[in-house]
């Protein structure tokens, strides 16, 4: 039910202004949670969802939004639909995967947090960014010219063979 509540508030804003305000508020809360986790080097976040929301000074729905975002960056993904206020959770963060996913969604306010310096060395962070950039790079295949030999091996020009 908590996941449905999160989805409902994140998708059903009255107007554009309310939506912008909602996302600013949520991103502030999410940044606060990540800041706390990074600064304390909290590799495992465990406890009751309601207690964790209180610990990070946020609403249970916003904490659910945090879980929704980090779910792809933990060792064992949670079944978000089954999580309630009194559900005990334990998530083990895969730091490199988390950093990669933050770079992937272009969340510079998260992957730029100072706490990363203590968790992943600068060289590792640079390598993750390079790997991400390589994965987004489009490499064009070499185009066959009309007068080039046909790749089928017939010996004819491409325009007289497969290029028709």
C-alpha positions as CSV (number, residue, x, y, z in Angstrom):
1,X,0.0,0.0,0.0
2,X,2.8,2.4,0.8
3,X,4.3,2.0,-2.7
4,X,0.9,2.8,-4.2
5,X,0.6,5.9,-2.0
6,X,4.1,7.0,-3.2
7,X,3.1,6.4,-6.8
8,X,-0.1,8.3,-6.4
9,X,1.5,11.5,-4.9
10,X,4.4,11.4,-7.3
11,X,2.2,11.1,-10.4
12,X,-1.0,13.0,-9.6
13,X,-0.1,16.6,-9.0
14,X,-2.9,19.2,-9.5
15,X,-0.9,21.5,-11.8
16,X,2.6,22.1,-13.1
17,X,3.5,24.4,-10.2
18,X,2.4,21.8,-7.6
19,X,4.5,19.2,-9.4
20,X,7.6,21.3,-9.5
21,X,7.2,22.1,-5.7
22,X,6.6,18.4,-5.0
23,X,9.8,17.3,-6.8
24,X,11.9,20.0,-5.2
25,X,10.7,18.9,-1.8
26,X,11.3,15.2,-2.6
27,X,14.7,15.8,-4.1
28,X,15.7,17.8,-1.0
29,X,14.6,14.9,1.3
30,X,16.3,12.3,-1.0
31,X,19.6,14.4,-1.0
32,X,19.4,14.6,2.8
33,X,19.0,10.8,3.1
34,X,21.9,10.1,0.7
35,X,24.1,12.7,2.4
36,X,23.5,11.0,5.8
37,X,24.2,7.5,4.3
38,X,27.4,8.7,2.5
39,X,28.8,10.7,5.4
40,X,28.2,7.9,7.9
41,X,29.4,5.2,5.3
42,X,26.1,3.3,6.0
43,X,26.5,0.3,3.8
44,X,23.4,-1.5,5.3
45,X,20.2,0.5,5.9
46,X,18.0,-1.6,8.2
47,X,15.0,-1.2,10.4
48,X,11.2,-0.6,10.3
49,X,10.2,1.7,7.4
50,X,8.4,4.1,9.8
51,X,11.4,4.3,12.0
52,X,13.8,4.9,9.1
53,X,11.5,7.7,7.8
54,X,11.7,9.3,11.2
55,X,15.5,8.8,11.4
56,X,15.9,10.6,8.1
57,X,13.4,13.3,9.0
58,X,11.0,12.6,6.1
59,X,7.6,11.1,5.5
60,X,7.1,7.4,5.0
61,X,5.9,8.1,1.4
62,X,9.1,10.1,0.6
63,X,11.2,7.3,2.2
64,X,9.3,4.9,-0.1
65,X,10.4,7.1,-3.0
66,X,14.0,6.8,-1.8
67,X,13.6,3.0,-1.8
68,X,12.1,3.1,-5.2
69,X,15.1,5.0,-6.5
70,X,17.8,3.0,-4.8
71,X,16.2,-0.4,-5.4
72,X,18.3,-1.1,-8.6
73,X,21.5,-0.3,-6.7
74,X,21.2,-2.8,-3.8
75,X,22.4,-6.4,-3.7
76,X,18.9,-7.9,-3.2
77,X,16.1,-5.8,-4.7
78,X,13.1,-5.3,-2.4
79,X,9.5,-6.1,-3.4
80,X,8.3,-2.6,-3.1
81,X,4.6,-3.4,-3.5
82,X,4.7,-5.5,-0.3
83,X,6.4,-2.9,1.9
84,X,4.2,-1.3,4.7
85,X,4.9,1.1,7.5
86,X,5.8,-1.7,9.9
87,X,7.8,-3.8,7.4
88,X,11.4,-4.6,8.5
89,X,13.8,-3.9,5.7
90,X,17.5,-4.5,5.3
91,X,19.2,-3.2,2.2
92,X,22.9,-3.6,1.4
93,X,24.1,-0.8,-0.9
94,X,26.4,-1.7,-3.9
95,X,28.3,1.6,-4.0
96,X,29.7,1.3,-7.5
97,X,26.3,0.4,-8.9
98,X,24.7,3.2,-7.0
99,X,27.2,5.8,-8.3
100,X,26.8,4.4,-11.9
101,X,23.0,4.7,-11.7
102,X,23.2,8.3,-10.3
103,X,25.5,9.2,-13.3
104,X,23.1,7.4,-15.6
105,X,20.1,9.4,-14.6
106,X,22.2,12.6,-14.5
107,X,21.6,13.3,-10.8
108,X,24.6,15.5,-10.4
109,X,23.3,16.8,-7.1
110,X,23.6,13.2,-5.8
111,X,26.8,11.9,-7.5
112,X,28.4,15.3,-6.7
113,X,28.0,14.9,-2.9
114,X,31.2,15.2,-0.9
115,X,30.6,12.0,0.9
116,X,31.5,10.0,-2.2
117,X,35.2,10.9,-1.7
118,X,35.4,8.7,1.4
119,X,33.6,5.8,-0.2
120,X,34.9,5.5,-3.8
121,X,38.3,6.8,-4.7
122,X,38.3,9.6,-7.3
123,X,39.9,7.3,-9.9
124,X,37.1,4.8,-9.6
125,X,34.4,7.5,-9.9
126,X,36.2,8.8,-13.0
127,X,36.3,5.3,-14.5
128,X,32.6,4.8,-13.8
129,X,31.8,8.1,-15.6
130,X,34.0,7.1,-18.5
131,X,32.3,3.7,-18.7
132,X,28.9,5.4,-18.7
133,X,29.9,7.8,-21.4
134,X,31.2,4.9,-23.6
135,X,27.9,3.1,-23.2
136,X,26.1,6.1,-24.5
137,X,28.4,6.7,-27.5
138,X,26.9,5.9,-30.9
139,X,29.4,4.4,-33.3
140,X,28.3,4.5,-36.9
141,X,29.1,1.5,-39.1
142,X,31.1,2.0,-42.1
143,X,28.8,2.8,-45.0
144,X,29.1,0.9,-48.3
145,X,29.6,3.2,-51.3
146,X,27.6,2.6,-54.5
147,X,30.8,1.9,-56.4
148,X,32.5,-0.3,-53.8
149,X,32.6,-4.1,-54.2
150,X,29.5,-5.8,-52.9
151,X,30.0,-7.4,-49.5
152,X,28.2,-10.5,-50.6
153,X,31.4,-11.6,-52.4
154,X,30.0,-11.7,-56.0
155,X,32.7,-9.4,-57.3
156,X,30.1,-6.9,-58.7
157,X,29.7,-3.3,-57.7
158,X,27.3,-2.8,-54.8
159,X,25.0,-0.7,-57.0
160,X,24.7,-3.6,-59.5
161,X,24.2,-6.3,-56.9
162,X,22.7,-6.0,-53.4
163,X,22.3,-2.2,-53.6
164,X,19.2,-2.4,-55.8
